[in-house]
Amino acid sequence: QVQLVESGGGLVQPGGSLRLSCAASGIILSSNNMGWYRQAPGKQRELVARLTSGGTTNYADSVKGRFTISRDNDKNTVYLQMNRTKPEDTAVYYCNVGPYSVSRLNYWGQGTQVTVSS
């Protein structure tokens, strides 16, 4: 079974940094597309960052220049480095991995809560 285990969420002050991790088993990250999504109460789940198997990255305009998606092939882990965080970044963050460009066709992690507050 494919498992995506997320960690690194928590409370951070505005302007602070946080790094989310998604450790994968049963699937090779370097052979798949990867993405981080987030969902806040009352809002739809939205794409935060995506890294394709070909190395192409995409970021939501709201996080561009602040967040970075990357992977460690040896650890089979995908990361989301969050810098200069804002209260609007508060949400449950989910990792998504699979061969398809359509996220709903891929595997999802369980989600990790990120709260940006002073």
C-alpha positions in Angstrom: 0.0 0.0 0.0 1.1 3.5 -0.8 1.6 5.6 2.3 2.3 9.3 2.6 3.2 10.4 6.1 3.3 14.2 6.7 5.0 15.9 9.6 6.4 19.3 10.5 3.1 21.2 11.0 2.5 23.3 14.0 2.2 26.9 15.3 4.5 29.6 13.8 4.5 33.3 14.3 3.9 35.5 11.2 7.1 35.9 9.3 8.5 32.7 10.7 9.5 29.6 8.9 8.3 26.0 8.8 9.3 22.9 6.9 6.7 20.3 6.1 7.8 16.8 5.2 6.0 14.0 3.4 7.7 10.6 3.7 6.5 8.2 1.0 6.5 4.4 1.0 5.2 2.1 -1.7 5.9 4.7 -4.4 9.0 6.3 -5.8 8.8 10.1 -5.6 11.3 10.7 -8.4 9.1 8.8 -10.8 5.9 10.7 -9.9 4.4 14.1 -9.8 4.3 15.7 -6.3 2.3 18.5 -4.9 1.3 20.3 -1.7 -2.3 21.4 -1.2 -4.0 23.2 1.6 -7.5 23.7 2.9 -8.8 26.2 5.3 -12.3 26.0 7.0 -14.9 27.2 4.6 -12.6 27.1 1.6 -11.8 24.7 -1.2 -8.6 22.7 -1.3 -6.1 24.6 -3.3 -2.8 23.9 -4.9 0.2 25.4 -3.1 3.1 24.0 -4.9 3.8 21.2 -7.5 6.9 19.4 -8.6 6.6 17.2 -11.6 8.6 14.1 -12.3 10.3 16.1 -15.0 11.4 18.8 -12.6 9.0 21.5 -13.4 7.7 23.5 -10.4 4.5 25.6 -10.1 3.4 27.8 -7.2 0.2 29.5 -6.2 0.6 33.3 -6.6 -0.1 33.7 -2.9 3.0 31.7 -1.9 5.3 32.5 -4.8 8.7 33.6 -3.6 7.9 32.4 0.0 7.5 28.7 -0.3 9.7 26.1 -2.0 8.9 22.5 -2.9 11.7 20.0 -3.2 12.4 16.3 -2.8 15.1 14.1 -1.4 15.4 11.0 -3.5 17.5 9.1 -0.9 14.9 9.6 1.8 12.0 9.4 -0.7 10.6 12.5 1.0 9.0 15.6 -0.4 9.3 18.9 1.5 7.6 22.2 1.6 9.8 25.0 2.9 7.6 27.8 4.2 9.3 31.2 4.7 7.8 34.6 5.7 4.6 33.0 6.7 1.3 34.9 6.9 -1.9 34.3 8.9 -3.5 33.5 5.5 -1.3 30.5 5.3 -3.2 28.8 8.2 -4.7 25.6 6.9 -4.4 21.9 6.8 -1.7 20.9 4.3 -1.8 17.8 2.3 0.8 16.1 0.1 -0.2 14.5 -3.2 1.9 12.0 -5.2 1.2 10.1 -8.3 1.7 9.8 -12.1 -1.2 12.0 -13.0 -1.5 15.8 -13.4 -5.0 15.6 -11.9 -4.5 15.5 -8.2 -7.7 13.5 -7.4 -6.3 10.6 -9.4 -3.2 10.4 -7.1 -2.4 9.5 -3.5 -3.0 11.8 -0.6 -1.5 12.2 2.8 -3.5 12.6 6.0 -2.8 16.3 6.3 -0.9 18.3 8.9 -2.2 21.5 10.5 -0.3 24.7 10.1 -1.3 27.7 12.2 0.3 31.1 11.6 -0.5 33.4 14.5 1.1 35.7 17.0 
